[in-house]
Structures are given as C-alpha cells and as structure tokens.
Amino acid sequence: MTTAETYVTAAYCVVFGIVLLYVVIIALKVQRLERDVDALAGSAAGKAAGEEKRDG
Amino acid sequence: MRRIPLPVLAAAALVLVTLALALVFFVVPNDADQGFSQRIFYFHVSIAFTAYLCFGAGAWKALRHLWKRDPRADLESYVAVHQGVIFGVLVLLTGSIWAKISWGHWWVWSENQLVLFLVLFLFYAAYFMLRFSVDPGPQRANISAVYALFGVVLVPVSFLAIRLSQSLIHPQVFTRHGPNFGGWILAAYIVSQVAVLVLAYTLYRVELAGKLLDLRLRELRLA
C-alpha cells in the first residue's frame, strides 16, 4: 500500500468508525429505554393487580 | 406530510453509501494533480455540506420553536445540532488527514477555511454545555433556540471563507460557473453527497425517535 492509499483508507475508516460508534451509542440508549418500558409495564401491572384485589 | 419509514431510509442509506464507495474506489480515475489522495474529497466535501445543512436545520427548528412555541421543534433543533457536531468532527478529521497528504501538515492555522470551520464547530459544541447547564423546561428551550439561531450566521462565513481568503491552498471546487469538475468525478460526488445526506437524515430520525420515546416515558412515569 502506498502512503496515499494508507491515508485515504484511514480517512474512510475514521468516517465509518465514528458512524458505527454513534449507532452503538444509540443502540445502548434504546436498550435502556426498553428496560424502562419493562419496569413501567411491571409497575402498571402491579398497580392494576392491587386495584383488582382491593375491589373484589 | 407522510414520513418515509425508517427501515426504508436505512436501506436506502446502505445502498447509496455502498454505491458511492464503489464509484470512489473502482470507477473514478486518479486526479491529475493530487493522485489517489483526492478520493478523500468525495466524502469530506459531502460531509461538510451535510454538517452545514444540519446546523441550518437546527436554526430553522429553533426559529420554529421561538415562533410557534412548539416543544417538539426544540427537540428537533437539538437533534439537528447534535448531528451537525458529529458530522463536524468527521469534517475536521478527514480534512486533517487530507491536509497531511497534500500539504504535509495535519493543520494549517493560516488557512481561513480551516480556522472558521473550527470556530463554527466549537460554537456548536458549546451549545451542549449551555443547554445542559440550564434545567429542563421552557427557559432551556428558549436559550438553546436563540444560541442555535446565532450560530447559523457562521455557516455562510465558513462556506465563503475560501472565496474571501487570499490564500489558494485550500482547493475551491465550487465556483459561480458551477463545479470545477465533470464526468465520473461529478457523478461520484453527487452520489456521495446524496448518500451522506440520506445517512444523516436516517441517523437524525433514529435519534429523534429515541428522544421522543424518552420524553413520553418520563411523562408516563410522572402520570
């Protein structure tokens, strides 16, 4: 590989590396949101079960 | 207006980026002046225009927020500025690599184009420090919107810097008479530009969807 080829490859790798890193960060945030939704659904189900028990 | 579904956008971005890379590496001939290293140009310039567009979109959404008091517009402005900063990092990094091959230096402080882009980038990087130093609410949204609007003034200054500069180190590829290139180089540039724009819009939509979901979850927790 010539010096120019090395630098051009490095430039494109930097672009895709940063885009990939961004996608990974977003994926981690989505995972956190999924956990939050699960926790909220769990607490809503618990609340509904409690109300059902109290009513009857 | 009906929005394009995210999977369609993501697939289009993947196809376009692959096509652009194929054109850049297998079809476009070597530049007579810069040789192989000129191939950085296709993504470097496309990313730079995309960053300008993101900052412009951020300012437009900020104006919309100040005008119509639309809370969603504040979030859209924030995400657009965030995208602009990410693409700004890419412009600085790819530009530095290209500068090292072409000029023998990673950075040239005497070049107005480089310094003005750095100023623009740092201005928008400071946007996040300002935004997160204020508690969430209308005050944060208003301050952020005013800041994003002020910053957009730097975009035409940065773009026109090459034309205003006396130095001719940084290449001027777009003149009043159109681009300084044609044939496969122009075709590869157009495909690369469209590919980067579609990629940026896809990332914008993904990030915005996440932020909106986060906002709704917070509201649900409080309910």
Interface residues (C-beta under 8 A of the other chain):
Chain A: T2 T3 A4 E5 Y7 V8 A10 A11 Y12 V14 V15 I18 V19 Y22 V23 I26 K29 V30 L33 D36 V37 L40
Chain B: L21 G35 F36 S37 R39 I40 F43 H44 I47 I86 V89 L90 L93 T94 I97 W98 K100 I101 L199 L203 V206 E207 G210 L213 D214 L217 L220 R221
